[in-house]
């Protein structure tokens, strides 16, 4: 299990609610959270994957996402 971090534009509880179904259904995702108080709105995901499915799930919900190395 690896902890992946992403910069996003997920900025409120309503936004989190929009991405929840997609992230919860993404294969390999164990746990995730968005720090909406951080200026870069950091999404942290514990996952077995490389992040591509996570990026797709967030983009499909209508948000911007960029992996932080």
PQR file with spaces between the fields and no chain letter, atoms N, CA, C, O and H, PARSE charges and radii, in Angstrom:
ATOM       1  N    UNK     1       0.853   -1.176    0.000 -0.4000 1.5000
ATOM       2  CA   UNK     1       0.000    0.000    0.000 -0.0000 2.0000
ATOM       3  C    UNK     1       0.898    1.237    0.000  0.5500 1.7000
ATOM       4  O    UNK     1       1.833    1.339    0.794 -0.5500 1.4000
ATOM       5  N    UNK     2       0.604    2.159   -0.886 -0.4000 1.5000
ATOM       6  CA   UNK     2       1.390    3.371   -1.045 -0.0000 2.0000
ATOM       7  C    UNK     2       0.502    4.583   -0.803  0.5500 1.7000
ATOM       8  O    UNK     2      -0.680    4.568   -1.145 -0.5500 1.4000
ATOM       9  H    UNK     2      -0.156    2.077   -1.531  0.4000 1.0000
ATOM      10  N    UNK     3       1.067    5.630   -0.217 -0.4000 1.5000
ATOM      11  CA   UNK     3       0.335    6.876   -0.008 -0.0000 2.0000
ATOM      12  C    UNK     3       0.655    7.816   -1.165  0.5500 1.7000
ATOM      13  O    UNK     3       1.799    8.237   -1.336 -0.5500 1.4000
ATOM      14  H    UNK     3       2.028    5.643    0.060  0.4000 1.0000
ATOM      15  N    UNK     4      -0.365    8.141   -1.958 -0.4000 1.5000
ATOM      16  CA   UNK     4      -0.210    9.028   -3.109 -0.0000 2.0000
ATOM      17  C    UNK     4      -0.814   10.385   -2.780  0.5500 1.7000
ATOM      18  O    UNK     4      -1.838   10.466   -2.103 -0.5500 1.4000
ATOM      19  H    UNK     4      -1.295    7.799   -1.819  0.4000 1.0000
ATOM      20  N    UNK     5      -0.175   11.458   -3.261 -0.4000 1.5000
ATOM      21  CA   UNK     5      -0.674   12.811   -3.004 -0.0000 2.0000
ATOM      22  C    UNK     5      -0.914   13.531   -4.324  0.5500 1.7000
ATOM      23  O    UNK     5      -0.160   13.386   -5.286 -0.5500 1.4000
ATOM      24  H    UNK     5       0.657   11.393   -3.812  0.4000 1.0000
ATOM      25  N    UNK     6      -2.002   14.320   -4.336 -0.4000 1.5000
ATOM      26  CA   UNK     6      -2.400   15.051   -5.527 -0.0000 2.0000
ATOM      27  C    UNK     6      -2.838   16.461   -5.153  0.5500 1.7000
ATOM      28  O    UNK     6      -3.452   16.669   -4.106 -0.5500 1.4000
ATOM      29  H    UNK     6      -2.615   14.437   -3.554  0.4000 1.0000
ATOM      30  N    UNK     7      -2.520   17.435   -6.013 -0.4000 1.5000
ATOM      31  CA   UNK     7      -3.086   18.777   -5.886 -0.0000 2.0000
ATOM      32  C    UNK     7      -4.411   18.752   -6.630  0.5500 1.7000
ATOM      33  O    UNK     7      -4.504   18.183   -7.718 -0.5500 1.4000
ATOM      34  H    UNK     7      -2.021   17.266   -6.864  0.4000 1.0000
ATOM      35  N    UNK     8      -5.442   19.369   -6.047 -0.4000 1.5000
ATOM      36  CA   UNK     8      -6.764   19.382   -6.677 -0.0000 2.0000
ATOM      37  C    UNK     8      -7.405   20.758   -6.529  0.5500 1.7000
ATOM      38  O    UNK     8      -6.832   21.668   -5.930 -0.5500 1.4000
ATOM      39  H    UNK     8      -5.366   19.831   -5.164  0.4000 1.0000
ATOM      40  N    UNK     9      -8.600   20.890   -7.085 -0.4000 1.5000
ATOM      41  CA   UNK     9      -9.418   22.077   -6.833 -0.0000 2.0000
ATOM      42  C    UNK     9     -10.705   21.678   -6.104  0.5500 1.7000
ATOM      43  O    UNK     9     -11.738   22.329   -6.260 -0.5500 1.4000
ATOM      44  H    UNK     9      -9.066   20.151   -7.572  0.4000 1.0000
ATOM      45  N    UNK    10     -10.640   20.617   -5.315 -0.4000 1.5000
ATOM      46  CA   UNK    10     -11.758   20.163   -4.477 -0.0000 2.0000
ATOM      47  C    UNK    10     -11.758   21.054   -3.239  0.5500 1.7000
ATOM      48  O    UNK    10     -10.892   20.910   -2.376 -0.5500 1.4000
ATOM      49  H    UNK    10      -9.800   20.088   -5.188  0.4000 1.0000
ATOM      50  N    UNK    11     -12.725   21.976   -3.141 -0.4000 1.5000
ATOM      51  CA   UNK    11     -12.597   23.026   -2.135 -0.0000 2.0000
ATOM      52  C    UNK    11     -13.642   23.045   -1.032  0.5500 1.7000
ATOM      53  O    UNK    11     -13.551   23.875   -0.127 -0.5500 1.4000
ATOM      54  H    UNK    11     -13.429   22.093   -3.842  0.4000 1.0000
ATOM      55  N    UNK    12     -14.633   22.158   -1.074 -0.4000 1.5000
ATOM      56  CA   UNK    12     -15.672   22.207   -0.039 -0.0000 2.0000
ATOM      57  C    UNK    12     -16.280   20.817    0.162  0.5500 1.7000
ATOM      58  O    UNK    12     -15.974   19.876   -0.570 -0.5500 1.4000
ATOM      59  H    UNK    12     -14.707   21.484   -1.809  0.4000 1.0000
ATOM      60  N    UNK    13     -17.139   20.712    1.160 -0.4000 1.5000
ATOM      61  CA   UNK    13     -17.794   19.441    1.445 -0.0000 2.0000
ATOM      62  C    UNK    13     -18.634   18.940    0.290  0.5500 1.7000
ATOM      63  O    UNK    13     -18.708   17.735    0.049 -0.5500 1.4000
ATOM      64  H    UNK    13     -17.388   21.476    1.754  0.4000 1.0000
ATOM      65  N    UNK    14     -19.270   19.857   -0.428 -0.4000 1.5000
ATOM      66  CA   UNK    14     -20.066   19.467   -1.592 -0.0000 2.0000
ATOM      67  C    UNK    14     -19.199   18.870   -2.690  0.5500 1.7000
ATOM      68  O    UNK    14     -19.594   17.922   -3.367 -0.5500 1.4000
ATOM      69  H    UNK    14     -19.211   20.835   -0.232  0.4000 1.0000
ATOM      70  N    UNK    15     -18.008   19.445   -2.853 -0.4000 1.5000
ATOM      71  CA   UNK    15     -17.062   18.918   -3.842 -0.0000 2.0000
ATOM      72  C    UNK    15     -16.593   17.522   -3.442  0.5500 1.7000
ATOM      73  O    UNK    15     -16.490   16.626   -4.280 -0.5500 1.4000
ATOM      74  H    UNK    15     -17.687   20.215   -2.303  0.4000 1.0000
ATOM      75  N    UNK    16     -16.312   17.349   -2.151 -0.4000 1.5000
ATOM      76  CA   UNK    16     -15.892   16.035   -1.647 -0.0000 2.0000
ATOM      77  C    UNK    16     -16.993   15.011   -1.915  0.5500 1.7000
ATOM      78  O    UNK    16     -16.714   13.879   -2.310 -0.5500 1.4000
ATOM      79  H    UNK    16     -16.395   18.077   -1.471  0.4000 1.0000
ATOM      80  N    UNK    17     -18.240   15.415   -1.700 -0.4000 1.5000
ATOM      81  CA   UNK    17     -19.372   14.516   -1.942 -0.0000 2.0000
ATOM      82  C    UNK    17     -19.447   14.099   -3.412  0.5500 1.7000
ATOM      83  O    UNK    17     -19.840   12.973   -3.716 -0.5500 1.4000
ATOM      84  H    UNK    17     -18.467   16.335   -1.380  0.4000 1.0000
ATOM      85  N    UNK    18     -19.072   15.002   -4.325 -0.4000 1.5000
ATOM      86  CA   UNK    18     -19.106   14.676   -5.758 -0.0000 2.0000
ATOM      87  C    UNK    18     -18.062   13.631   -6.140  0.5500 1.7000
ATOM      88  O    UNK    18     -18.321   12.779   -6.990 -0.5500 1.4000
ATOM      89  H    UNK    18     -18.753   15.917   -4.078  0.4000 1.0000
ATOM      90  N    UNK    19     -16.881   13.690   -5.519 -0.4000 1.5000
ATOM      91  CA   UNK    19     -15.823   12.736   -5.884 -0.0000 2.0000
ATOM      92  C    UNK    19     -15.910   11.425   -5.102  0.5500 1.7000
ATOM      93  O    UNK    19     -15.285   10.436   -5.484 -0.5500 1.4000
ATOM      94  H    UNK    19     -16.670   14.382   -4.829  0.4000 1.0000
ATOM      95  N    UNK    20     -16.676   11.412   -4.015 -0.4000 1.5000
ATOM      96  CA   UNK    20     -16.744   10.232   -3.148 -0.0000 2.0000
ATOM      97  C    UNK    20     -17.135    8.953   -3.886  0.5500 1.7000
ATOM      98  O    UNK    20     -16.431    7.953   -3.740 -0.5500 1.4000
ATOM      99  H    UNK    20     -17.183   12.216   -3.704  0.4000 1.0000
ATOM     100  N    UNK    21     -18.214    8.926   -4.667 -0.4000 1.5000
ATOM     101  CA   UNK    21     -18.575    7.659   -5.334 -0.0000 2.0000
ATOM     102  C    UNK    21     -17.460    7.125   -6.235  0.5500 1.7000
ATOM     103  O    UNK    21     -17.152    5.934   -6.203 -0.5500 1.4000
ATOM     104  H    UNK    21     -18.786    9.738   -4.785  0.4000 1.0000
ATOM     105  N    UNK    22     -16.864    7.995   -7.028 -0.4000 1.5000
ATOM     106  CA   UNK    22     -15.811    7.557   -7.942 -0.0000 2.0000
ATOM     107  C    UNK    22     -14.583    7.035   -7.226  0.5500 1.7000
ATOM     108  O    UNK    22     -14.023    6.009   -7.611 -0.5500 1.4000
ATOM     109  H    UNK    22     -17.114    8.962   -7.054  0.4000 1.0000
ATOM     110  N    UNK    23     -14.159    7.743   -6.177 -0.4000 1.5000
ATOM     111  CA   UNK    23     -12.976    7.293   -5.440 -0.0000 2.0000
ATOM     112  C    UNK    23     -13.251    6.021   -4.655  0.5500 1.7000
ATOM     113  O    UNK    23     -12.389    5.146   -4.571 -0.5500 1.4000
ATOM     114  H    UNK    23     -14.614    8.577   -5.864  0.4000 1.0000
ATOM     115  N    UNK    24     -14.437    5.909   -4.083 -0.4000 1.5000
ATOM     116  CA   UNK    24     -14.770    4.706   -3.313 -0.0000 2.0000
ATOM     117  C    UNK    24     -14.856    3.468   -4.195  0.5500 1.7000
ATOM     118  O    UNK    24     -14.635    2.355   -3.719 -0.5500 1.4000
ATOM     119  H    UNK    24     -15.137    6.620   -4.151  0.4000 1.0000
ATOM     120  N    UNK    25     -15.174    3.648   -5.476 -0.4000 1.5000
ATOM     121  CA   UNK    25     -15.298    2.518   -6.403 -0.0000 2.0000
ATOM     122  C    UNK    25     -14.009    2.221   -7.157  0.5500 1.7000
ATOM     123  O    UNK    25     -13.950    1.249   -7.911 -0.5500 1.4000
ATOM     124  H    UNK    25     -15.353    4.552   -5.863  0.4000 1.0000
ATOM     125  N    UNK    26     -12.979    3.034   -6.971 -0.4000 1.5000
ATOM     126  CA   UNK    26     -11.725    2.842   -7.690 -0.0000 2.0000
ATOM     127  C    UNK    26     -10.964    1.651   -7.111  0.5500 1.7000
ATOM     128  O    UNK    26     -10.715    1.586   -5.907 -0.5500 1.4000
ATOM     129  H    UNK    26     -13.027    3.824   -6.359  0.4000 1.0000
ATOM     130  N    UNK    27     -10.602    0.721   -7.975 -0.4000 1.5000
ATOM     131  CA   UNK    27      -9.883   -0.484   -7.549 -0.0000 2.0000
ATOM     132  C    UNK    27      -8.544   -0.110   -6.930  0.5500 1.7000
ATOM     133  O    UNK    27      -7.825    0.746   -7.446 -0.5500 1.4000
ATOM     134  H    UNK    27     -10.805    0.774   -8.953  0.4000 1.0000
ATOM     135  N    UNK    28      -8.220   -0.761   -5.823 -0.4000 1.5000
ATOM     136  CA   UNK    28      -6.936   -0.541   -5.179 -0.0000 2.0000
ATOM     137  C    UNK    28      -6.914    0.576   -4.156  0.5500 1.7000
ATOM     138  O    UNK    28      -5.940    0.718   -3.417 -0.5500 1.4000
ATOM     139  H    UNK    28      -8.804   -1.456   -5.404  0.4000 1.0000
ATOM     140  N    UNK    29      -7.987    1.381   -4.101 -0.4000 1.5000
ATOM     141  CA   UNK    29      -8.040    2.480   -3.136 -0.0000 2.0000
ATOM     142  C    UNK    29      -8.561    1.952   -1.809  0.5500 1.7000
ATOM     143  O    UNK    29      -9.658    1.399   -1.730 -0.5500 1.4000
ATOM     144  H    UNK    29      -8.778    1.265   -4.701  0.4000 1.0000
ATOM     145  N    UNK    30      -7.752    2.133   -0.764 -0.4000 1.5000
ATOM     146  CA   UNK    30      -8.123    1.661    0.566 -0.0000 2.0000
ATOM     147  C    UNK    30      -8.771    2.788    1.367  0.5500 1.7000
ATOM     148  O    UNK    30      -9.819    2.599    1.983 -0.5500 1.4000
ATOM     149  H    UNK    30      -6.861    2.583   -0.828  0.4000 1.0000
ATOM     150  N    UNK    31      -8.145    3.947    1.352 -0.4000 1.5000
ATOM     151  CA   UNK    31      -8.607    5.074    2.160 -0.0000 2.0000
ATOM     152  C    UNK    31      -8.158    6.358    1.477  0.5500 1.7000
ATOM     153  O    UNK    31      -7.114    6.377    0.825 -0.5500 1.4000
ATOM     154  H    UNK    31      -7.293    4.101    0.852  0.4000 1.0000
ATOM     155  N    UNK    32      -8.932    7.432    1.617 -0.4000 1.5000
ATOM     156  CA   UNK    32      -8.552    8.708    1.023 -0.0000 2.0000
ATOM     157  C    UNK    32      -9.125    9.864    1.833  0.5500 1.7000
ATOM     158  O    UNK    32     -10.088    9.699    2.582 -0.5500 1.4000
ATOM     159  H    UNK    32      -9.780    7.417    2.147  0.4000 1.0000
ATOM     160  N    UNK    33      -8.508   11.053    1.668 -0.4000 1.5000
ATOM     161  CA   UNK    33      -9.017   12.262    2.300 -0.0000 2.0000
ATOM     162  C    UNK    33      -8.517   13.478    1.535  0.5500 1.7000
ATOM     163  O    UNK    33      -7.457   13.443    0.910 -0.5500 1.4000
ATOM     164  H    UNK    33      -7.725   11.187    1.060  0.4000 1.0000
ATOM     165  N    UNK    34      -9.296   14.555    1.594 -0.4000 1.5000
ATOM     166  CA   UNK    34      -8.921   15.819    0.974 -0.0000 2.0000
ATOM     167  C    UNK    34      -8.738   16.848    2.083  0.5500 1.7000
ATOM     168  O    UNK    34      -9.612   17.020    2.931 -0.5500 1.4000
ATOM     169  H    UNK    34     -10.157   14.583    2.102  0.4000 1.0000
ATOM     170  N    UNK    35      -7.595   17.530    2.069 -0.4000 1.5000
ATOM     171  CA   UNK    35      -7.352   18.616    3.020 -0.0000 2.0000
ATOM     172  C    UNK    35      -7.840   19.908    2.373  0.5500 1.7000
ATOM     173  O    UNK    35      -7.079   20.590    1.687 -0.5500 1.4000
ATOM     174  H    UNK    35      -6.884   17.390    1.379  0.4000 1.0000
ATOM     175  N    UNK    36      -9.119   20.242    2.596 -0.4000 1.5000
ATOM     176  CA   UNK    36      -9.691   21.433    1.963 -0.0000 2.0000
ATOM     177  C    UNK    36      -9.185   22.722    2.606  0.5500 1.7000
ATOM     178  O    UNK    36      -9.420   23.805    2.071 -0.5500 1.4000
ATOM     179  H    UNK    36      -9.737   19.687    3.153  0.4000 1.0000
ATOM     180  N    UNK    37      -8.500   22.625    3.737 -0.4000 1.5000
ATOM     181  CA   UNK    37      -7.921   23.805    4.380 -0.0000 2.0000
ATOM     182  C    UNK    37      -6.549   24.159    3.817  0.5500 1.7000
ATOM     183  O    UNK    37      -6.070   25.277    4.007 -0.5500 1.4000
ATOM     184  H    UNK    37      -8.309   21.745    4.172  0.4000 1.0000
ATOM     185  N    UNK    38      -5.916   23.220    3.130 -0.4000 1.5000
ATOM     186  CA   UNK    38      -4.630   23.461    2.489 -0.0000 2.0000
ATOM     187  C    UNK    38      -4.878   24.265    1.211  0.5500 1.7000
ATOM     188  O    UNK    38      -5.799   23.940    0.462 -0.5500 1.4000
ATOM     189  H    UNK    38      -6.305   22.312    2.975  0.4000 1.0000
ATOM     190  N    UNK    39      -4.084   25.303    0.941 -0.4000 1.5000
ATOM     191  CA   UNK    39      -4.289   26.104   -0.280 -0.0000 2.0000
ATOM     192  C    UNK    39      -4.249   25.282   -1.571  0.5500 1.7000
ATOM     193  O    UNK    39      -4.873   25.656   -2.564 -0.5500 1.4000
ATOM     194  H    UNK    39      -3.335   25.567    1.550  0.4000 1.0000
ATOM     195  N    UNK    40      -3.515   24.160   -1.560 -0.4000 1.5000
ATOM     196  CA   UNK    40      -3.415   23.314   -2.756 -0.0000 2.0000
ATOM     197  C    UNK    40      -4.434   22.186   -2.756  0.5500 1.7000
ATOM     198  O    UNK    40      -4.428   21.351   -3.660 -0.5500 1.4000
ATOM     199  H    UNK    40      -3.008   23.856   -0.753  0.4000 1.0000
ATOM     200  N    UNK    41      -5.325   22.146   -1.740 -0.4000 1.5000
ATOM     201  CA   UNK    41      -6.418   21.156   -1.660 -0.0000 2.0000
ATOM     202  C    UNK    41      -5.882   19.745   -1.898  0.5500 1.7000
ATOM     203  O    UNK    41      -6.281   19.074   -2.850 -0.5500 1.4000
ATOM     204  H    UNK    41      -5.331   22.824   -1.005  0.4000 1.0000
ATOM     205  N    UNK    42      -4.982   19.306   -1.033 -0.4000 1.5000
ATOM     206  CA   UNK    42      -4.268   18.042   -1.211 -0.0000 2.0000
ATOM     207  C    UNK    42      -5.177   16.835   -0.962  0.5500 1.7000
ATOM     208  O    UNK    42      -5.809   16.709    0.087 -0.5500 1.4000
ATOM     209  H    UNK    42      -4.658   19.851   -0.260  0.4000 1.0000
ATOM     210  N    UNK    43      -5.217   15.965   -1.957 -0.4000 1.5000
ATOM     211  CA   UNK    43      -5.899   14.677   -1.858 -0.0000 2.0000
ATOM     212  C    UNK    43      -4.832   13.630   -1.549  0.5500 1.7000
ATOM     213  O    UNK    43      -3.874   13.474   -2.306 -0.5500 1.4000
ATOM     214  H    UNK    43      -4.703   16.068   -2.809  0.4000 1.0000
ATOM     215  N    UNK    44      -4.996   12.917   -0.445 -0.4000 1.5000
ATOM     216  CA   UNK    44      -4.081   11.841   -0.066 -0.0000 2.0000
ATOM     217  C    UNK    44      -4.843   10.524   -0.171  0.5500 1.7000
ATOM     218  O    UNK    44      -5.925   10.373    0.395 -0.5500 1.4000
ATOM     219  H    UNK    44      -5.775   13.044    0.170  0.4000 1.0000
ATOM     220  N    UNK    45      -4.264    9.576   -0.900 -0.4000 1.5000
ATOM     221  CA   UNK    45      -4.924    8.295   -1.150 -0.0000 2.0000
ATOM     222  C    UNK    45      -3.974    7.157   -0.798  0.5500 1.7000
ATOM     223  O    UNK    45      -2.826    7.142   -1.242 -0.5500 1.4000
ATOM     224  H    UNK    45      -3.385    9.698   -1.360  0.4000 1.0000
ATOM     225  N    UNK    46      -4.452    6.205   -0.002 -0.4000 1.5000
ATOM     226  CA   UNK    46      -3.712    4.964    0.233 -0.0000 2.0000
ATOM     227  C    UNK    46      -4.184    3.975   -0.824  0.5500 1.7000
ATOM     228  O    UNK    46      -5.349    3.576   -0.848 -0.5500 1.4000
ATOM     229  H    UNK    46      -5.385    6.217    0.359  0.4000 1.0000
ATOM     230  N    UNK    47      -3.256    3.587   -1.698 -0.4000 1.5000
ATOM     231  CA   UNK    47      -3.649    2.798   -2.858 -0.0000 2.0000
ATOM     232  C    UNK    47      -2.568    1.799   -3.253  0.5500 1.7000
ATOM     233  O    UNK    47      -1.386    1.984   -2.964 -0.5500 1.4000
ATOM     234  H    UNK    47      -2.310    3.911   -1.678  0.4000 1.0000
ATOM     235  N    UNK    48      -3.010    0.734   -3.923 -0.4000 1.5000
ATOM     236  CA   UNK    48      -2.088   -0.237   -4.503 -0.0000 2.0000
ATOM     237  C    UNK    48      -1.724    0.139   -5.936  0.5500 1.7000
ATOM     238  O    UNK    48      -0.830   -0.469   -6.524 -0.5500 1.4000
ATOM     239  H    UNK    48      -3.971    0.584   -4.157  0.4000 1.0000
ATOM     240  N    UNK    49      -2.407    1.134   -6.505 -0.4000 1.5000
ATOM     241  CA   UNK    49      -2.208    1.495   -7.902 -0.0000 2.0000
ATOM     242  C    UNK    49      -1.202    2.610   -8.092  0.5500 1.7000
ATOM     243  O    UNK    49      -0.566    3.067   -7.142 -0.5500 1.4000
ATOM     244  H    UNK    49      -3.134    1.627   -6.027  0.4000 1.0000
ATOM     245  N    UNK    50      -1.069    3.047   -9.355 -0.4000 1.5000
ATOM     246  CA   UNK    50      -0.107    4.091   -9.685 -0.0000 2.0000
ATOM     247  C    UNK    50      -0.735    5.481   -9.735  0.5500 1.7000
ATOM     248  O    UNK    50      -0.027    6.464   -9.957 -0.5500 1.4000
ATOM     249  H    UNK    50      -1.586    2.676  -10.127  0.4000 1.0000
ATOM     250  N    UNK    51      -2.007    5.580   -9.541 -0.4000 1.5000
ATOM     251  CA   UNK    51      -2.669    6.873   -9.511 -0.0000 2.0000
ATOM     252  C    UNK    51      -3.496    7.206  -10.736  0.5500 1.7000
ATOM     253  O    UNK    51      -4.313    8.125  -10.685 -0.5500 1.4000
ATOM     254  H    UNK    51      -2.582    4.781   -9.361  0.4000 1.0000
ATOM     255  N    UNK    52      -3.312    6.490  -11.836 -0.4000 1.5000
ATOM     256  CA   UNK    52      -4.048    6.808  -13.063 -0.0000 2.0000
ATOM     257  C    UNK    52      -5.560    6.690  -12.880  0.5500 1.7000
ATOM     258  O    UNK    52      -6.310    7.539  -13.362 -0.5500 1.4000
ATOM     259  H    UNK    52      -2.648    5.743  -11.878  0.4000 1.0000
ATOM     260  N    UNK    53      -6.009    5.643  -12.187 -0.4000 1.5000
ATOM     261  CA   UNK    53      -7.450    5.465  -11.968 -0.0000 2.0000
ATOM     262  C    UNK    53      -7.998    6.541  -11.033  0.5500 1.7000
ATOM     263  O    UNK    53      -9.140    6.976  -11.183 -0.5500 1.4000
ATOM     264  H    UNK    53      -5.400    4.954  -11.796  0.4000 1.0000
ATOM     265  N    UNK    54      -7.193    6.963  -10.080 -0.4000 1.5000
ATOM     266  CA   UNK    54      -7.601    8.026   -9.157 -0.0000 2.0000
ATOM     267  C    UNK    54      -7.767    9.328   -9.924  0.5500 1.7000
ATOM     268  O    UNK    54      -8.759   10.036   -9.751 -0.5500 1.4000
ATOM     269  H    UNK    54      -6.266    6.610   -9.958  0.4000 1.0000
ATOM     270  N    UNK    55      -6.799    9.639  -10.768 -0.4000 1.5000
ATOM     271  CA   UNK    55      -6.869   10.850  -11.589 -0.0000 2.0000
ATOM     272  C    UNK    55      -8.116   10.813  -12.462  0.5500 1.7000
ATOM     273  O    UNK    55      -8.820   11.817  -12.569 -0.5500 1.4000
ATOM     274  H    UNK    55      -5.993    9.063  -10.908  0.4000 1.0000
ATOM     275  N    UNK    56      -8.399    9.683  -13.084 -0.4000 1.5000
ATOM     276  CA   UNK    56      -9.595    9.550  -13.929 -0.0000 2.0000
ATOM     277  C    UNK    56     -10.871    9.758  -13.131  0.5500 1.7000
ATOM     278  O    UNK    56     -11.787   10.435  -13.595 -0.5500 1.4000
ATOM     279  H    UNK    56      -7.827    8.867  -12.997  0.4000 1.0000
ATOM     280  N    UNK    57     -10.943    9.184  -11.936 -0.4000 1.5000
ATOM     281  CA   UNK    57     -12.148    9.306  -11.106 -0.0000 2.0000
ATOM     282  C    UNK    57     -12.403   10.757  -10.722  0.5500 1.7000
ATOM     283  O    UNK    57     -13.546   11.212  -10.748 -0.5500 1.4000
ATOM     284  H    UNK    57     -10.199    8.633  -11.558  0.4000 1.0000
ATOM     285  N    UNK    58     -11.350   11.486  -10.366 -0.4000 1.5000
ATOM     286  CA   UNK    58     -11.502   12.890   -9.967 -0.0000 2.0000
ATOM     287  C    UNK    58     -11.864   13.748  -11.179  0.5500 1.7000
ATOM     288  O    UNK    58     -12.733   14.614  -11.086 -0.5500 1.4000
ATOM     289  H    UNK    58     -10.421   11.116  -10.345  0.4000 1.0000
ATOM     290  N    UNK    59     -11.207   13.515  -12.308 -0.4000 1.5000
ATOM     291  CA   UNK    59     -11.526   14.268  -13.533 -0.0000 2.0000
ATOM     292  C    UNK    59     -12.951   13.982  -13.994  0.5500 1.7000
ATOM     293  O    UNK    59     -13.651   14.893  -14.437 -0.5500 1.4000
ATOM     294  H    UNK    59     -10.501   12.811  -12.384  0.4000 1.0000
ATOM     295  N    UNK    60     -13.386   12.730  -13.894 -0.4000 1.5000
ATOM     296  CA   UNK    60     -14.751   12.372  -14.288 -0.0000 2.0000
ATOM     297  C    UNK    60     -15.790   13.096  -13.437  0.5500 1.7000
ATOM     298  O    UNK    60     -16.908   13.340  -13.892 -0.5500 1.4000
ATOM     299  H    UNK    60     -12.818   11.991  -13.534  0.4000 1.0000
ATOM     300  N    UNK    61     -15.424   13.441  -12.200 -0.4000 1.5000
ATOM     301  CA   UNK    61     -16.330   14.181  -11.315 -0.0000 2.0000
ATOM     302  C    UNK    61     -16.286   15.680  -11.604  0.5500 1.7000
ATOM     303  O    UNK    61     -17.037   16.450  -11.006 -0.5500 1.4000
ATOM     304  H    UNK    61     -14.516   13.243  -11.830  0.4000 1.0000
ATOM     305  N    UNK    62     -15.407   16.097  -12.523 -0.4000 1.5000
ATOM     306  CA   UNK    62     -15.362   17.493  -12.944 -0.0000 2.0000
ATOM     307  C    UNK    62     -14.317   18.352  -12.259  0.5500 1.7000
ATOM     308  O    UNK    62     -14.428   19.578  -12.256 -0.5500 1.4000
ATOM     309  H    UNK    62     -14.797   15.472  -13.009  0.4000 1.0000
ATOM     310  N    UNK    63     -13.306   17.726  -11.679 -0.4000 1.5000
ATOM     311  CA   UNK    63     -12.296   18.485  -10.949 -0.0000 2.0000
ATOM     312  C    UNK    63     -10.924   18.361  -11.592  0.5500 1.7000
ATOM     313  O    UNK    63     -10.659   17.442  -12.368 -0.5500 1.4000
ATOM     314  H    UNK    63     -13.216   16.730  -11.681  0.4000 1.0000
ATOM     315  N    UNK    64     -10.054   19.314  -11.249 -0.4000 1.5000
ATOM     316  CA   UNK    64      -8.676   19.325  -11.717 -0.0000 2.0000
ATOM     317  C    UNK    64      -7.833   18.554  -10.704  0.5500 1.7000
ATOM     318  O    UNK    64      -8.028   18.690   -9.496 -0.5500 1.4000
ATOM     319  H    UNK    64     -10.269   20.060  -10.619  0.4000 1.0000
ATOM     320  N    UNK    65      -6.900   17.750  -11.196 -0.4000 1.5000
ATOM     321  CA   UNK    65      -6.041   16.958  -10.313 -0.0000 2.0000
ATOM     322  C    UNK    65      -4.669   16.820  -10.948  0.5500 1.7000
ATOM     323  O    UNK    65      -4.544   16.651  -12.161 -0.5500 1.4000
ATOM     324  H    UNK    65      -6.742   17.639  -12.177  0.4000 1.0000
ATOM     325  N    UNK    66      -3.634   16.893  -10.106 -0.4000 1.5000
ATOM     326  CA   UNK    66      -2.254   16.756  -10.566 -0.0000 2.0000
ATOM     327  C    UNK    66      -1.471   15.983   -9.510  0.5500 1.7000
ATOM     328  O    UNK    66      -1.494   16.340   -8.332 -0.5500 1.4000
ATOM     329  H    UNK    66      -3.736   17.030   -9.121  0.4000 1.0000
ATOM     330  N    UNK    67      -0.781   14.930   -9.926 -0.4000 1.5000
ATOM     331  CA   UNK    67      -0.011   14.114   -8.979 -0.0000 2.0000
ATOM     332  C    UNK    67       1.199   14.897   -8.484  0.5500 1.7000
ATOM     333  O    UNK    67       1.875   15.584   -9.249 -0.5500 1.4000
ATOM     334  H    UNK    67      -0.763   14.639  -10.883  0.4000 1.0000
ATOM     335  N    UNK    68       1.451   14.775   -7.179 -0.4000 1.5000
ATOM     336  CA   UNK    68       2.636   15.367   -6.566 -0.0000 2.0000
ATOM     337  C    UNK    68       3.633   14.238   -6.361  0.5500 1.7000
ATOM     338  O    UNK    68       3.310   13.229   -5.734 -0.5500 1.4000
ATOM     339  H    UNK    68       0.902   14.217   -6.557  0.4000 1.0000
ATOM     340  N    UNK    69       4.841   14.401   -6.885 -0.4000 1.5000
ATOM     341  CA   UNK    69       5.864   13.347   -6.739 -0.0000 2.0000
ATOM     342  C    UNK    69       6.564   13.430   -5.411  0.5500 1.7000
ATOM     343  O    UNK    69       7.448   12.622   -5.128 -0.5500 1.4000
ATOM     344  H    UNK    69       5.103   15.220   -7.395  0.4000 1.0000
